[in-house]
């Protein structure tokens, strides 16, 4: 049975889109059938996954007028996408205007039900939804359609403040979607070797969240060079390791031929660093699947954030 997972924070720049893409690719490479829905008007997911960016008009009209969703199929093996784009800026004002007249709009849930029905043997096992931080109405529409919520956060105070914002929206969404469960928090963009910092941030998160949700054991390391390599080529962490192997073969071949290397083809990241990043996502994917399995049929956790 398919599960819808929202990935959200109340602040931008905490790794939501990068995490969504990396997790989706890892789940798909592990055998899960994955649909990614980009509800962010900035549509940065297109860069991470390497498909042509659209204007988001189809998703916007699906939410506001009930049009069928258009799915970009075969972005990766077992990985499809519903694209976002700037037309999604219109969703918030449309809901506000319709609400002022006492009317309602379809929302995201019925649109998802048509392409990813909640039944055994459906096309998808997991639906990951990337959300915009500064659009509360879009976030709330996603929460109304989701089964689980994952919150990525960096270690700085502004990112932790964003966690409080999304927690408040989560609490409001539970009024219309009681089954929505906070699956966990992912510590994102952690510098290598910063074990003390990680321990301190994890302690602060646990203090803030209480028993509401775990902080996933695996954190995603900070690798600027790998991020540049991946976005410039539209590849994911586990694919970057294969690029490194291919890059090494090309360089050795050119050395044997006496041909100088093309600087434009050279990867900025190191093979070992890319492999470590891919390992982070592989471990996190396993933890997410295990957490969803553990929550299945269990009581939803209530989130009470200390502020």
PAFI-269477 format. One record per residue (C-alpha): residue in three letters; x negated, y negated, z. Coordinates in Angstrom, 3 decimals. Layout:
N
@r=ALA, x=X, y=Y, z=Z
...
***
This chain:
307
@r=UNK, x=0.000, y=0.000, z=0.000
@r=UNK, x=-1.428, y=-3.355, z=-1.002
@r=UNK, x=-2.482, y=-5.902, z=1.617
@r=UNK, x=-2.645, y=-9.658, z=1.118
@r=UNK, x=-5.599, y=-11.354, z=2.828
@r=UNK, x=-5.832, y=-15.145, z=3.085
@r=UNK, x=-9.303, y=-16.652, z=3.479
@r=UNK, x=-9.028, y=-20.085, z=5.053
@r=UNK, x=-10.570, y=-22.806, z=7.170
@r=UNK, x=-9.441, y=-26.366, z=7.828
@r=UNK, x=-12.775, y=-27.727, z=6.581
@r=UNK, x=-14.467, y=-27.536, z=3.212
@r=UNK, x=-17.995, y=-26.284, z=2.660
@r=UNK, x=-17.799, y=-23.322, z=5.021
@r=UNK, x=-18.121, y=-20.655, z=2.327
@r=UNK, x=-14.490, y=-19.733, z=1.651
@r=UNK, x=-14.788, y=-19.445, z=-2.113
@r=UNK, x=-18.211, y=-17.793, z=-2.068
@r=UNK, x=-16.992, y=-15.331, z=0.552
@r=UNK, x=-13.813, y=-14.600, z=-1.420
@r=UNK, x=-15.769, y=-13.849, z=-4.597
@r=UNK, x=-18.466, y=-11.783, z=-2.898
@r=UNK, x=-15.999, y=-9.776, z=-0.839
@r=UNK, x=-13.729, y=-9.184, z=-3.839
@r=UNK, x=-16.618, y=-7.941, z=-5.953
@r=UNK, x=-17.883, y=-5.659, z=-3.205
@r=UNK, x=-14.433, y=-4.180, z=-2.555
@r=UNK, x=-13.920, y=-3.590, z=-6.277
@r=UNK, x=-17.344, y=-1.978, z=-6.715
@r=UNK, x=-16.452, y=0.286, z=-3.791
@r=UNK, x=-13.324, y=1.550, z=-5.551
@r=UNK, x=-10.551, y=-0.771, z=-4.343
@r=UNK, x=-8.263, y=-2.374, z=-6.917
@r=UNK, x=-8.465, y=-6.088, z=-6.200
@r=UNK, x=-6.490, y=-9.150, z=-7.266
@r=UNK, x=-7.971, y=-12.555, z=-6.410
@r=UNK, x=-5.644, y=-15.566, z=-6.316
@r=UNK, x=-7.291, y=-18.999, z=-6.426
@r=UNK, x=-4.950, y=-21.549, z=-4.833
@r=UNK, x=-7.648, y=-24.231, z=-4.694
@r=UNK, x=-7.151, y=-27.130, z=-7.159
@r=UNK, x=-10.946, y=-27.408, z=-7.466
@r=UNK, x=-11.052, y=-23.880, z=-8.950
@r=UNK, x=-14.678, y=-23.206, z=-7.988
@r=UNK, x=-13.932, y=-19.488, z=-7.951
@r=UNK, x=-14.297, y=-19.537, z=-11.746
@r=UNK, x=-17.996, y=-20.335, z=-11.383
@r=UNK, x=-18.574, y=-17.606, z=-8.826
@r=UNK, x=-16.859, y=-14.944, z=-10.916
@r=UNK, x=-17.961, y=-16.272, z=-14.304
@r=UNK, x=-14.617, y=-16.718, z=-16.084
@r=UNK, x=-13.379, y=-19.794, z=-17.965
@r=UNK, x=-11.745, y=-22.280, z=-15.608
@r=UNK, x=-8.117, y=-23.206, z=-16.298
@r=UNK, x=-5.866, y=-26.022, z=-15.143
@r=UNK, x=-3.874, y=-23.954, z=-12.630
@r=UNK, x=-0.556, y=-24.869, z=-14.243
@r=UNK, x=0.726, y=-21.292, z=-14.354
@r=UNK, x=0.148, y=-20.709, z=-10.639
@r=UNK, x=1.602, y=-24.126, z=-9.826
@r=UNK, x=4.772, y=-23.394, z=-11.824
@r=UNK, x=5.019, y=-19.892, z=-10.352
@r=UNK, x=5.071, y=-21.418, z=-6.863
@r=UNK, x=7.419, y=-24.307, z=-7.653
@r=UNK, x=9.691, y=-22.804, z=-10.333
@r=UNK, x=9.332, y=-19.033, z=-10.054
@r=UNK, x=7.542, y=-18.456, z=-13.369
@r=UNK, x=5.741, y=-15.093, z=-13.721
@r=UNK, x=2.070, y=-15.179, z=-12.791
@r=UNK, x=-0.491, y=-14.853, z=-15.564
@r=UNK, x=-3.247, y=-12.451, z=-14.541
@r=UNK, x=-6.748, y=-12.567, z=-16.025
@r=UNK, x=-7.519, y=-8.874, z=-16.269
@r=UNK, x=-10.888, y=-7.175, z=-16.275
@r=UNK, x=-12.952, y=-9.975, z=-14.733
@r=UNK, x=-14.820, y=-7.029, z=-13.243
@r=UNK, x=-13.977, y=-3.329, z=-13.129
@r=UNK, x=-10.916, y=-3.071, z=-10.849
@r=UNK, x=-10.937, y=-6.867, z=-10.289
@r=UNK, x=-8.349, y=-9.257, z=-11.747
@r=UNK, x=-7.755, y=-12.960, z=-11.095
@r=UNK, x=-4.953, y=-15.525, z=-10.988
@r=UNK, x=-6.738, y=-18.790, z=-11.765
@r=UNK, x=-6.422, y=-22.059, z=-9.890
@r=UNK, x=-6.944, y=-25.600, z=-11.116
@r=UNK, x=-5.969, y=-29.265, z=-10.728
@r=UNK, x=-2.273, y=-28.684, z=-11.472
@r=UNK, x=-2.042, y=-27.231, z=-7.957
@r=UNK, x=-2.337, y=-30.779, z=-6.588
@r=UNK, x=1.338, y=-31.098, z=-7.632
@r=UNK, x=2.571, y=-28.346, z=-5.314
@r=UNK, x=2.480, y=-30.324, z=-2.061
@r=UNK, x=4.427, y=-33.344, z=-3.393
@r=UNK, x=6.943, y=-31.025, z=-5.081
@r=UNK, x=7.687, y=-29.240, z=-1.806
@r=UNK, x=7.907, y=-32.512, z=0.090
@r=UNK, x=10.329, y=-34.011, z=-2.440
@r=UNK, x=12.488, y=-30.887, z=-2.611
@r=UNK, x=12.545, y=-30.611, z=1.175
@r=UNK, x=13.740, y=-34.206, z=1.476
@r=UNK, x=16.762, y=-33.210, z=-0.609
@r=UNK, x=17.436, y=-30.192, z=1.579
@r=UNK, x=16.390, y=-27.736, z=-1.138
@r=UNK, x=13.685, y=-25.082, z=-1.247
@r=UNK, x=11.181, y=-23.835, z=-3.807
@r=UNK, x=10.260, y=-20.196, z=-4.563
@r=UNK, x=6.777, y=-20.222, z=-2.981
@r=UNK, x=3.925, y=-17.777, z=-3.486
@r=UNK, x=5.395, y=-14.642, z=-1.924
@r=UNK, x=7.962, y=-13.766, z=-4.646
@r=UNK, x=5.416, y=-14.504, z=-7.377
@r=UNK, x=2.929, y=-12.095, z=-5.789
@r=UNK, x=5.614, y=-9.459, z=-5.292
@r=UNK, x=6.078, y=-9.234, z=-9.063
@r=UNK, x=2.430, y=-8.632, z=-9.986
@r=UNK, x=1.321, y=-6.915, z=-6.771
@r=UNK, x=4.359, y=-5.160, z=-5.297
@r=UNK, x=4.150, y=-3.836, z=-1.758
@r=UNK, x=4.512, y=-0.157, z=-2.493
@r=UNK, x=2.374, y=2.927, z=-2.743
@r=UNK, x=0.820, y=3.412, z=-6.159
@r=UNK, x=1.001, y=-0.276, z=-7.107
@r=UNK, x=-1.667, y=-1.891, z=-9.283
@r=UNK, x=-3.652, y=-3.393, z=-6.389
@r=UNK, x=-4.926, y=-2.247, z=-3.020
@r=UNK, x=-6.048, y=-5.686, z=-1.830
@r=UNK, x=-5.046, y=-9.228, z=-2.782
@r=UNK, x=-7.551, y=-11.886, z=-1.653
@r=UNK, x=-6.312, y=-15.481, z=-1.656
@r=UNK, x=-8.775, y=-18.379, z=-1.636
@r=UNK, x=-7.205, y=-21.467, z=-0.050
@r=UNK, x=-7.945, y=-25.210, z=-0.171
@r=UNK, x=-8.906, y=-26.805, z=3.169
@r=UNK, x=-7.289, y=-30.193, z=2.572
@r=UNK, x=-3.896, y=-29.021, z=1.319
@r=UNK, x=-1.850, y=-27.891, z=4.341
@r=UNK, x=1.266, y=-27.102, z=2.311
@r=UNK, x=-0.655, y=-24.776, z=-0.007
@r=UNK, x=-2.314, y=-23.101, z=2.980
@r=UNK, x=1.042, y=-22.603, z=4.688
@r=UNK, x=2.533, y=-21.109, z=1.503
@r=UNK, x=-0.350, y=-18.638, z=1.375
@r=UNK, x=0.085, y=-17.776, z=5.058
@r=UNK, x=3.783, y=-17.130, z=4.457
@r=UNK, x=2.837, y=-14.508, z=1.851
@r=UNK, x=-0.158, y=-12.942, z=3.612
@r=UNK, x=-0.572, y=-9.920, z=5.855
@r=UNK, x=-3.972, y=-10.925, z=7.235
@r=UNK, x=-6.133, y=-13.994, z=7.736
@r=UNK, x=-9.935, y=-14.171, z=7.656
@r=UNK, x=-11.583, y=-17.400, z=8.812
@r=UNK, x=-15.137, y=-18.104, z=7.627
@r=UNK, x=-17.097, y=-20.672, z=9.603
@r=UNK, x=-20.573, y=-22.112, z=9.751
@r=UNK, x=-22.341, y=-22.771, z=13.020
@r=UNK, x=-21.947, y=-26.571, z=13.103
@r=UNK, x=-19.322, y=-28.287, z=15.245
@r=UNK, x=-17.403, y=-29.708, z=12.270
@r=UNK, x=-16.867, y=-26.193, z=10.914
@r=UNK, x=-15.696, y=-24.993, z=14.321
@r=UNK, x=-13.279, y=-27.946, z=14.394
@r=UNK, x=-11.960, y=-26.700, z=11.048
@r=UNK, x=-11.299, y=-23.355, z=12.690
@r=UNK, x=-9.024, y=-25.098, z=15.207
@r=UNK, x=-7.124, y=-26.797, z=12.361
@r=UNK, x=-6.497, y=-23.549, z=10.513
@r=UNK, x=-5.514, y=-21.866, z=13.788
@r=UNK, x=-2.775, y=-24.451, z=14.255
@r=UNK, x=-1.493, y=-23.801, z=10.726
@r=UNK, x=-1.672, y=-20.068, z=11.406
@r=UNK, x=0.491, y=-20.485, z=14.512
@r=UNK, x=3.067, y=-22.478, z=12.536
@r=UNK, x=3.120, y=-19.856, z=9.775
@r=UNK, x=3.860, y=-17.091, z=12.276
@r=UNK, x=7.296, y=-18.655, z=12.771
@r=UNK, x=8.234, y=-17.673, z=9.201
@r=UNK, x=5.875, y=-14.704, z=8.801
@r=UNK, x=5.604, y=-12.844, z=12.131
@r=UNK, x=3.533, y=-10.026, z=10.603
@r=UNK, x=0.650, y=-12.377, z=9.745
@r=UNK, x=-2.375, y=-11.134, z=11.695
@r=UNK, x=-5.722, y=-12.801, z=12.299
@r=UNK, x=-8.156, y=-10.156, z=11.116
@r=UNK, x=-11.346, y=-11.863, z=12.222
@r=UNK, x=-13.895, y=-14.635, z=11.870
@r=UNK, x=-16.938, y=-14.443, z=9.579
@r=UNK, x=-20.060, y=-16.387, z=10.476
@r=UNK, x=-21.252, y=-17.723, z=7.118
@r=UNK, x=-24.459, y=-19.373, z=5.948
@r=UNK, x=-26.680, y=-18.087, z=8.744
@r=UNK, x=-30.395, y=-18.706, z=8.362
@r=UNK, x=-32.641, y=-15.658, z=8.501
@r=UNK, x=-34.165, y=-15.020, z=11.911
@r=UNK, x=-31.754, y=-17.298, z=13.770
@r=UNK, x=-30.682, y=-14.588, z=16.209
@r=UNK, x=-30.420, y=-16.944, z=19.194
@r=UNK, x=-28.280, y=-19.373, z=17.213
@r=UNK, x=-26.040, y=-16.532, z=16.048
@r=UNK, x=-25.604, y=-15.267, z=19.593
@r=UNK, x=-24.727, y=-18.743, z=20.859
@r=UNK, x=-22.196, y=-19.375, z=18.083
@r=UNK, x=-20.614, y=-15.946, z=18.514
@r=UNK, x=-20.249, y=-16.629, z=22.223
@r=UNK, x=-18.630, y=-20.003, z=21.503
@r=UNK, x=-16.244, y=-18.430, z=18.995
@r=UNK, x=-15.219, y=-15.685, z=21.401
@r=UNK, x=-14.643, y=-18.305, z=24.090
@r=UNK, x=-12.504, y=-20.337, z=21.688
@r=UNK, x=-10.536, y=-17.384, z=20.322
@r=UNK, x=-10.317, y=-15.269, z=23.450
@r=UNK, x=-8.988, y=-11.824, z=22.576
@r=UNK, x=-7.079, y=-13.109, z=19.553
@r=UNK, x=-9.512, y=-11.845, z=16.946
@r=UNK, x=-13.004, y=-10.431, z=16.719
@r=UNK, x=-15.973, y=-12.122, z=15.188
@r=UNK, x=-17.075, y=-9.630, z=12.537
@r=UNK, x=-20.433, y=-8.051, z=13.460
@r=UNK, x=-21.888, y=-8.841, z=10.039
@r=UNK, x=-22.733, y=-12.443, z=9.214
@r=UNK, x=-23.529, y=-13.743, z=5.730
@r=UNK, x=-27.048, y=-15.117, z=5.491
@r=UNK, x=-27.991, y=-18.482, z=4.019
@r=UNK, x=-29.912, y=-18.202, z=0.746
@r=UNK, x=-29.807, y=-21.372, z=-1.337
@r=UNK, x=-31.938, y=-19.866, z=-4.106
@r=UNK, x=-29.607, y=-16.885, z=-4.432
@r=UNK, x=-26.562, y=-19.192, z=-4.446
@r=UNK, x=-28.045, y=-21.169, z=-7.349
@r=UNK, x=-28.909, y=-17.986, z=-9.251
@r=UNK, x=-25.442, y=-16.525, z=-8.774
@r=UNK, x=-23.403, y=-19.601, z=-9.704
@r=UNK, x=-25.559, y=-20.505, z=-12.698
@r=UNK, x=-25.091, y=-16.985, z=-14.077
@r=UNK, x=-21.607, y=-16.172, z=-12.787
@r=UNK, x=-22.788, y=-13.078, z=-10.922
@r=UNK, x=-22.047, y=-11.690, z=-7.473
@r=UNK, x=-24.522, y=-10.651, z=-4.742
@r=UNK, x=-24.597, y=-6.970, z=-5.652
@r=UNK, x=-24.985, y=-7.907, z=-9.331
@r=UNK, x=-27.888, y=-10.251, z=-8.569
@r=UNK, x=-29.966, y=-7.301, z=-7.366
@r=UNK, x=-29.517, y=-5.649, z=-10.764
@r=UNK, x=-30.519, y=-8.913, z=-12.458
@r=UNK, x=-33.720, y=-8.859, z=-10.435
@r=UNK, x=-34.507, y=-5.356, z=-11.642
@r=UNK, x=-33.825, y=-6.434, z=-15.222
@r=UNK, x=-35.895, y=-9.614, z=-14.747
@r=UNK, x=-38.834, y=-7.576, z=-13.467
@r=UNK, x=-38.663, y=-5.252, z=-16.474
@r=UNK, x=-38.615, y=-8.240, z=-18.852
@r=UNK, x=-41.588, y=-9.927, z=-17.189
@r=UNK, x=-43.649, y=-6.733, z=-17.248
@r=UNK, x=-42.793, y=-6.225, z=-20.908
@r=UNK, x=-43.855, y=-9.795, z=-21.749
@r=UNK, x=-47.093, y=-9.376, z=-19.827
@r=UNK, x=-47.907, y=-6.248, z=-21.824
@r=UNK, x=-47.103, y=-8.101, z=-25.054
@r=UNK, x=-49.019, y=-11.213, z=-24.017
@r=UNK, x=-45.866, y=-13.325, z=-24.326
@r=UNK, x=-45.425, y=-16.171, z=-21.806
@r=UNK, x=-42.376, y=-16.000, z=-19.564
@r=UNK, x=-39.474, y=-18.335, z=-20.304
@r=UNK, x=-39.025, y=-20.531, z=-17.217
@r=UNK, x=-35.315, y=-20.829, z=-17.939
@r=UNK, x=-34.884, y=-17.082, z=-17.494
@r=UNK, x=-36.706, y=-16.909, z=-14.171
@r=UNK, x=-34.637, y=-16.215, z=-11.065
@r=UNK, x=-35.197, y=-18.520, z=-8.097
@r=UNK, x=-34.410, y=-15.942, z=-5.432
@r=UNK, x=-36.567, y=-13.022, z=-4.381
@r=UNK, x=-35.563, y=-9.437, z=-5.022
@r=UNK, x=-35.721, y=-8.526, z=-1.324
@r=UNK, x=-33.644, y=-11.571, z=-0.335
@r=UNK, x=-30.982, y=-10.789, z=-2.932
@r=UNK, x=-30.844, y=-7.187, z=-1.725
@r=UNK, x=-30.389, y=-8.384, z=1.858
@r=UNK, x=-27.518, y=-10.664, z=0.849
@r=UNK, x=-25.856, y=-7.851, z=-1.091
@r=UNK, x=-26.224, y=-5.682, z=2.013
@r=UNK, x=-24.427, y=-8.314, z=4.088
@r=UNK, x=-21.416, y=-8.205, z=1.780
@r=UNK, x=-21.410, y=-4.403, z=1.626
@r=UNK, x=-21.371, y=-4.179, z=5.424
@r=UNK, x=-18.712, y=-6.884, z=5.744
@r=UNK, x=-16.474, y=-5.166, z=3.179
@r=UNK, x=-16.618, y=-1.966, z=5.227
@r=UNK, x=-15.750, y=-3.899, z=8.396
@r=UNK, x=-12.815, y=-5.654, z=6.716
@r=UNK, x=-11.385, y=-2.373, z=5.418
@r=UNK, x=-11.789, y=-0.779, z=8.848
@r=UNK, x=-10.115, y=-3.755, z=10.548
@r=UNK, x=-7.147, y=-3.640, z=8.163
@r=UNK, x=-6.766, y=0.081, z=8.736
@r=UNK, x=-6.904, y=-0.416, z=12.513
@r=UNK, x=-4.261, y=-3.169, z=12.383
@r=UNK, x=-1.900, y=-1.203, z=10.149
@r=UNK, x=1.239, y=-0.615, z=12.106
@r=UNK, x=-0.305, y=-2.209, z=15.194
@r=UNK, x=0.860, y=-5.243, z=17.085
@r=UNK, x=-0.004, y=-8.590, z=15.537
@r=UNK, x=-2.338, y=-10.654, z=17.652
@r=UNK, x=-1.275, y=-14.031, z=18.882
@r=UNK, x=-3.863, y=-16.751, z=18.417
@r=UNK, x=-4.176, y=-19.291, z=21.195
@r=UNK, x=-7.144, y=-21.555, z=20.578
@r=UNK, x=-8.801, y=-23.447, z=23.387
@r=UNK, x=-9.162, y=-27.128, z=22.481
***
